[in-house]
Amino acid sequence: MKLSSGAGEFWDGRGVSLFRGAIITAATPHHRRLTVEATVTGGIMNATRERPEIRFLTSGDVTAHERAAAERAVRQALGSAQGVSSIQVTLSVVADPSLPRPALAQAVVDLDGRRVRAQAAAPRIVEAIDLLRERLAVRASSLQPR
């Protein structure tokens, strides 16, 4: 399994990195990408939570920056959620000035075998992403055991 993080690339096995707290993306032999939150204490890496890769669908004028903002927003909304097995995000901007809310952000999450869906429309995609984050957080927290 190959591991990578923002600080460089790390390989499992004998090499131990010295970072403290990171989000690591792992590409498994079966070409499935996972994101894992991990901490390293005393040379031992402890994976605390596995998160699936977010699949994106975009249409219209959606920039890489807006896509990254949506990924951060969804990860933040699902921050304490456990049992997340898949995430799909749709970002769409319709180039029609007559529409009051031409930007749409939608997320569909598999959470413990249940589908959780949230969406928001707004005048700008950034606003739709912010609303999506709030709505997804409420829906995900309502399904988590207390």
Buried (B, 14 or more C-beta within 10 A) or exposed (E): EEBEBEEEEBEEEEEEBEBEEBEBBBBEEEEEEBBBBBEBEEEEBEEEBBBBBBEBEBEBEBEEEBBEBBBEBBBEBBEEBEEBEEBBBBBBBBEEEEEEEBBBBBBBBBBEEEEBEBBBBBEEBBBBBBBBBEBBBEBBBEEEEE
